[in-house]
């Protein structure tokens, strides 16, 4: 890729839309495609892709936003850790306003907890070096996209023999989540737009089971409008040709085998949990990462008594149904009224990659599909 503008050219988009229109007429039925990644959801709303597609093609917004799938109980745990008097709690900025059952990290900060936003877990490590008499906790969230950088940070802390740094690991894995979605009989899909950033780490092969066992095609996609349109076109080609494969549209970034160094670092530092709770999806087996015994002294869960409470979502919030693709954002009872980016009730309205926040921001309120 020379310039990002190549993937935003209106002329290319128009050609692809005409081709998609032709293919959809040949199929002559309604097609449901799920984009897994929240980054794709953001681009789809930002560039009006859903509005431009034929009415027979429906895009379903999946659970690929790591902030959105975080249950309230995990936020309550994070807040409880942050309120310890000797703790400096560090986190990415997009978790600050995520509502727990009674509060948020932002509110806890305003009440005196030492909570600091960082751009990288390595920033947290530097805070640990600068504050040897404090316990520094990093709130590790995200899919395989962010887990490698966290793993390298743990390895660095190990090499420096730091004793005041730990990780509250809430990293999750995309493949078990897709498995859980595919096993849901209420969700009938014709194809997946696969996550580009996760695939940059894990590669293409882990998705083979989708095509082999569920007979559903998947195209790993980039994030620009031409990327997404081309991926939809590739999916329609597979459907017309009765093929069912894993294809890689994002070949300028994603390699079939993935990033071997990143995978090796993750496997060295982390092991898979027996199960992990996801907002809207419940407990999914083998879907979260915890720290291996070798690095146990950097495990926040071993250093602190953590409540680990299960907290039900707000009764009016339907984030769970949105994350599962059962509802669209505007079908939630409180969307755009009681729940806004300024006063979010659910996680889908907090994160920039959340479907509700993206839809609200770009104002696509002409709901015709």
PLY file of the C-alpha trace (Angstrom):
ply
format ascii 1.0
element vertex 369
property float x
property float y
property float z
element edge 368
property int vertex1
property int vertex2
end_header
0.00 0.00 0.00
1.45 3.35 -1.05
-1.26 5.67 0.09
-4.39 5.15 2.15
-6.28 7.23 -0.45
-6.06 4.25 -2.81
-8.52 2.47 -0.56
-10.90 5.41 -0.33
-11.26 6.26 -4.02
-14.97 6.83 -4.82
-14.53 5.44 -8.34
-13.29 2.08 -7.03
-16.10 2.00 -4.52
-18.70 2.69 -7.21
-17.35 -0.11 -9.40
-17.47 -2.56 -6.52
-20.99 -1.49 -5.58
-22.16 -2.11 -9.16
-20.54 -5.54 -9.10
-22.12 -6.31 -5.72
-25.52 -5.25 -7.08
-25.11 -7.61 -10.03
-24.06 -10.53 -7.85
-26.89 -9.94 -5.38
-29.42 -10.09 -8.21
-27.95 -13.40 -9.33
-28.27 -14.81 -5.84
-31.83 -13.51 -5.64
-32.21 -13.91 -1.89
-31.45 -12.08 1.31
-27.81 -12.35 2.40
-26.66 -11.86 6.01
-23.00 -11.00 6.56
-21.42 -10.41 9.96
-18.43 -8.12 10.32
-16.64 -9.46 13.38
-14.41 -6.50 14.23
-15.57 -3.26 15.81
-13.15 -1.40 13.56
-15.12 -2.63 10.56
-18.38 -1.56 12.20
-16.94 1.93 12.69
-15.87 2.17 9.03
-19.19 0.80 7.78
-21.11 3.55 9.56
-18.54 6.27 8.91
-18.55 5.76 5.15
-22.23 4.85 4.79
-21.45 1.41 3.39
-24.56 -0.24 4.78
-26.79 2.41 3.18
-25.06 1.98 -0.18
-25.44 -1.80 -0.38
-28.42 -3.47 -2.06
-31.39 -3.97 0.26
-30.98 -7.74 0.00
-27.60 -7.57 1.79
-27.82 -7.17 5.54
-24.75 -6.42 7.67
-24.77 -7.77 11.21
-22.50 -6.16 13.75
-20.54 -8.75 15.72
-18.77 -8.93 19.11
-15.36 -7.74 17.94
-15.04 -4.70 20.21
-13.05 -5.70 23.33
-14.54 -2.91 25.44
-18.08 -3.83 24.42
-17.79 -7.48 25.47
-16.52 -6.62 28.95
-19.14 -7.48 31.59
-19.98 -5.11 34.43
-18.46 -7.42 37.01
-15.01 -7.06 35.45
-15.30 -3.28 35.65
-16.31 -3.56 39.28
-13.22 -5.71 39.88
-11.00 -3.12 38.18
-12.49 -0.31 40.26
-11.98 -2.32 43.46
-8.30 -2.82 42.60
-7.85 0.84 41.68
-9.22 1.95 45.06
-6.45 0.20 46.99
-4.48 3.00 48.71
-1.06 1.94 47.44
-2.10 1.21 43.83
-1.57 3.19 40.65
-4.05 1.70 38.20
-3.16 2.12 34.51
-5.47 1.55 31.57
-6.22 2.46 27.98
-8.46 5.50 27.66
-11.44 3.68 26.14
-12.10 1.80 29.40
-12.41 4.92 31.55
-16.10 5.60 30.97
-17.29 1.99 30.71
-20.03 1.65 33.35
-19.75 -0.93 36.09
-22.68 -1.71 38.33
-22.37 1.51 40.37
-19.48 3.52 39.01
-16.75 3.76 36.35
-13.00 4.14 36.41
-13.45 7.81 35.52
-15.72 8.36 38.51
-13.37 6.41 40.78
-10.55 8.68 39.61
-12.59 11.77 40.45
-13.12 10.30 43.93
-9.39 10.00 44.58
-8.21 6.71 43.07
-4.88 7.05 41.24
-5.91 5.95 37.77
-3.75 6.89 34.79
-4.40 6.50 31.07
-1.55 5.01 29.06
-0.98 4.35 25.36
1.00 1.14 25.89
1.61 -1.38 28.68
5.24 -0.29 28.45
4.10 3.11 29.75
2.84 1.29 32.84
6.20 -0.37 33.23
7.88 3.03 33.24
5.45 4.22 35.92
6.50 1.18 37.97
10.17 2.12 37.61
9.39 5.71 38.64
7.29 4.68 41.65
9.10 1.78 43.38
7.01 2.12 46.54
3.69 1.81 44.70
1.94 -1.19 43.17
1.35 -0.56 39.47
-1.50 -2.50 37.85
-2.12 -2.57 34.10
-5.66 -3.36 32.95
-5.01 -5.77 30.08
-7.93 -5.92 27.64
-8.32 -6.79 23.99
-8.10 -9.69 21.59
-4.98 -11.24 20.14
-4.26 -7.82 18.66
-3.12 -6.34 21.98
-2.15 -9.48 23.91
1.37 -9.74 22.35
2.40 -6.26 23.53
1.19 -7.16 27.02
3.15 -10.42 26.86
6.34 -8.59 25.87
5.79 -6.16 28.73
5.56 -9.04 31.22
8.74 -10.53 29.77
10.49 -7.17 30.18
9.32 -6.86 33.78
10.63 -10.38 34.39
14.02 -9.54 32.90
14.28 -6.42 35.10
13.10 -8.34 38.17
10.46 -5.71 38.94
8.30 -6.51 41.96
5.76 -3.68 41.84
4.14 -4.31 38.45
1.25 -6.64 37.67
-1.32 -7.34 34.99
-5.06 -7.66 35.50
-5.55 -9.88 32.49
-8.86 -9.64 30.67
-7.52 -10.55 27.26
-9.92 -12.62 25.17
-9.69 -14.86 22.10
-11.71 -14.39 18.94
-12.03 -17.99 17.74
-14.02 -19.31 20.76
-16.36 -16.31 20.46
-17.02 -17.12 16.81
-17.63 -20.74 17.77
-20.22 -19.62 20.33
-21.96 -17.42 17.75
-22.03 -20.21 15.17
-23.56 -22.58 17.70
-26.43 -20.15 18.29
-29.38 -21.49 16.24
-31.05 -18.06 16.22
-28.24 -16.50 14.20
-28.29 -17.55 10.56
-25.32 -16.19 8.59
-24.18 -16.44 4.98
-20.66 -15.12 5.50
-18.14 -13.37 7.71
-16.02 -10.29 7.13
-13.06 -11.49 9.21
-11.09 -9.28 11.62
-7.99 -7.76 10.06
-5.99 -6.77 13.12
-6.51 -10.03 15.00
-5.62 -11.94 11.84
-2.41 -9.94 11.55
-1.35 -11.88 14.65
-3.03 -15.28 14.33
-3.07 -15.57 10.52
-5.71 -17.24 8.35
-5.61 -20.91 9.31
-7.50 -20.67 12.65
-10.65 -19.77 10.69
-10.64 -22.94 8.60
-13.20 -24.59 10.90
-15.80 -21.97 9.90
-15.67 -23.02 6.26
-15.12 -26.73 6.94
-17.48 -27.41 9.83
-20.16 -24.74 9.32
-20.03 -24.30 5.55
-19.81 -20.51 5.86
-17.27 -18.48 3.84
-15.08 -15.87 5.51
-12.97 -13.10 3.99
-10.36 -11.40 6.18
-10.68 -7.70 5.46
-8.87 -4.40 5.79
-10.61 -1.39 7.27
-10.92 1.15 4.48
-14.18 1.41 2.50
-12.74 -0.23 -0.62
-11.36 -3.05 1.54
-14.77 -3.78 3.02
-16.61 -3.55 -0.29
-14.10 -5.84 -1.95
-14.48 -8.33 0.89
-18.27 -8.35 0.48
-17.79 -8.84 -3.26
-15.44 -11.78 -2.59
-18.01 -13.35 -0.26
-20.74 -13.04 -2.87
-18.44 -14.63 -5.45
-17.99 -17.61 -3.16
-21.73 -17.95 -2.63
-22.47 -17.83 -6.34
-19.74 -20.35 -7.12
-20.82 -22.63 -4.26
-17.39 -22.30 -2.68
-16.73 -22.10 1.02
-13.23 -20.92 1.84
-11.12 -18.65 4.01
-9.89 -15.84 1.77
-7.53 -13.01 2.61
-8.40 -9.61 1.18
-6.01 -7.91 3.62
-2.91 -9.58 2.19
-0.89 -6.37 2.42
-0.89 -6.87 6.21
-2.10 -10.39 7.04
0.02 -13.47 6.33
-1.37 -16.98 6.26
0.79 -18.16 9.15
0.34 -14.94 11.14
3.03 -13.27 13.20
5.08 -16.13 14.60
7.02 -13.96 17.06
3.85 -12.46 18.51
2.20 -15.88 18.83
5.30 -17.28 20.52
5.36 -14.44 23.08
1.67 -14.91 23.87
2.06 -18.66 24.31
5.07 -18.19 26.58
3.39 -15.73 28.95
-0.27 -16.75 28.79
-2.31 -19.88 29.06
-5.98 -20.34 28.22
-8.55 -20.04 31.00
-11.11 -22.80 31.49
-13.83 -20.25 30.70
-14.33 -16.49 30.59
-17.40 -14.27 30.85
-18.41 -12.17 27.83
-21.05 -9.50 27.86
-24.06 -10.75 25.92
-22.53 -14.15 25.24
-22.15 -15.44 28.80
-19.36 -17.80 29.81
-17.44 -19.13 26.80
-15.06 -22.07 27.30
-11.35 -21.50 26.62
-11.92 -17.89 25.55
-9.71 -15.88 27.92
-6.02 -15.64 28.77
-4.39 -15.86 32.18
-0.75 -15.60 33.22
1.30 -18.78 33.36
2.81 -19.90 36.71
6.31 -18.88 35.55
5.17 -15.24 35.59
2.71 -15.53 38.51
4.32 -12.69 40.48
3.05 -10.32 37.77
-0.53 -11.57 38.09
-2.84 -9.03 39.74
-5.30 -11.79 40.60
-2.60 -13.42 42.75
-1.68 -10.14 44.48
-5.12 -8.80 45.37
-8.40 -10.16 46.68
-10.73 -9.59 43.74
-14.53 -9.79 44.22
-15.22 -11.62 40.92
-18.90 -10.76 41.21
-21.41 -11.48 38.48
-23.46 -8.38 37.72
-26.53 -8.32 35.52
-26.77 -5.72 32.76
-29.12 -2.76 33.02
-32.61 -4.07 32.30
-33.26 -1.47 29.61
-29.91 -1.96 27.85
-29.85 -4.48 25.01
-26.12 -4.50 24.31
-26.06 -8.27 24.65
-28.53 -8.74 21.81
-26.63 -6.23 19.68
-23.31 -8.01 20.28
-24.90 -11.31 19.24
-26.29 -9.77 16.06
-29.89 -10.30 17.15
-30.72 -6.58 17.25
-29.51 -3.45 15.47
-28.43 -0.47 17.61
-31.51 1.60 16.85
-33.75 -1.26 17.98
-32.54 -0.92 21.57
-35.18 0.71 23.74
-32.86 3.35 25.18
-30.67 4.08 22.13
-30.26 7.81 21.55
-32.59 8.73 24.43
-31.49 7.58 27.88
-28.32 6.09 26.39
-25.95 8.46 24.56
-22.14 8.76 24.31
-22.31 11.49 26.96
-24.37 9.27 29.28
-23.81 5.67 28.22
-25.83 2.92 29.84
-24.14 0.10 27.95
-20.67 -0.64 26.64
-21.77 -0.54 22.98
-22.26 3.21 23.42
-18.94 3.81 25.21
-16.27 2.56 22.86
-15.54 4.27 19.54
-15.76 0.80 17.98
-19.09 -0.01 19.59
-21.98 -0.37 17.16
-24.24 2.00 19.11
-21.58 4.72 19.40
-20.68 4.44 15.71
-24.29 4.56 14.61
-25.05 7.48 16.93
-21.97 9.42 15.83
-22.60 9.16 12.12
-26.34 9.71 12.38
-27.56 7.07 9.95
-31.14 7.27 11.09
-32.87 6.42 7.80
-33.59 2.80 8.69
-34.94 1.19 5.58
-33.67 -2.38 5.82
0 1
1 2
2 3
3 4
4 5
5 6
6 7
7 8
8 9
9 10
10 11
11 12
12 13
13 14
14 15
15 16
16 17
17 18
18 19
19 20
20 21
21 22
22 23
23 24
24 25
25 26
26 27
27 28
28 29
29 30
30 31
31 32
32 33
33 34
34 35
35 36
36 37
37 38
38 39
39 40
40 41
41 42
42 43
43 44
44 45
45 46
46 47
47 48
48 49
49 50
50 51
51 52
52 53
53 54
54 55
55 56
56 57
57 58
58 59
59 60
60 61
61 62
62 63
63 64
64 65
65 66
66 67
67 68
68 69
69 70
70 71
71 72
72 73
73 74
74 75
75 76
76 77
77 78
78 79
79 80
80 81
81 82
82 83
83 84
84 85
85 86
86 87
87 88
88 89
89 90
90 91
91 92
92 93
93 94
94 95
95 96
96 97
97 98
98 99
99 100
100 101
101 102
102 103
103 104
104 105
105 106
106 107
107 108
108 109
109 110
110 111
111 112
112 113
113 114
114 115
115 116
116 117
117 118
118 119
119 120
120 121
121 122
122 123
123 124
124 125
125 126
126 127
127 128
128 129
129 130
130 131
131 132
132 133
133 134
134 135
135 136
136 137
137 138
138 139
139 140
140 141
141 142
142 143
143 144
144 145
145 146
146 147
147 148
148 149
149 150
150 151
151 152
152 153
153 154
154 155
155 156
156 157
157 158
158 159
159 160
160 161
161 162
162 163
163 164
164 165
165 166
166 167
167 168
168 169
169 170
170 171
171 172
172 173
173 174
174 175
175 176
176 177
177 178
178 179
179 180
180 181
181 182
182 183
183 184
184 185
185 186
186 187
187 188
188 189
189 190
190 191
191 192
192 193
193 194
194 195
195 196
196 197
197 198
198 199
199 200
200 201
201 202
202 203
203 204
204 205
205 206
206 207
207 208
208 209
209 210
210 211
211 212
212 213
213 214
214 215
215 216
216 217
217 218
218 219
219 220
220 221
221 222
222 223
223 224
224 225
225 226
226 227
227 228
228 229
229 230
230 231
231 232
232 233
233 234
234 235
235 236
236 237
237 238
238 239
239 240
240 241
241 242
242 243
243 244
244 245
245 246
246 247
247 248
248 249
249 250
250 251
251 252
252 253
253 254
254 255
255 256
256 257
257 258
258 259
259 260
260 261
261 262
262 263
263 264
264 265
265 266
266 267
267 268
268 269
269 270
270 271
271 272
272 273
273 274
274 275
275 276
276 277
277 278
278 279
279 280
280 281
281 282
282 283
283 284
284 285
285 286
286 287
287 288
288 289
289 290
290 291
291 292
292 293
293 294
294 295
295 296
296 297
297 298
298 299
299 300
300 301
301 302
302 303
303 304
304 305
305 306
306 307
307 308
308 309
309 310
310 311
311 312
312 313
313 314
314 315
315 316
316 317
317 318
318 319
319 320
320 321
321 322
322 323
323 324
324 325
325 326
326 327
327 328
328 329
329 330
330 331
331 332
332 333
333 334
334 335
335 336
336 337
337 338
338 339
339 340
340 341
341 342
342 343
343 344
344 345
345 346
346 347
347 348
348 349
349 350
350 351
351 352
352 353
353 354
354 355
355 356
356 357
357 358
358 359
359 360
360 361
361 362
362 363
363 364
364 365
365 366
366 367
367 368
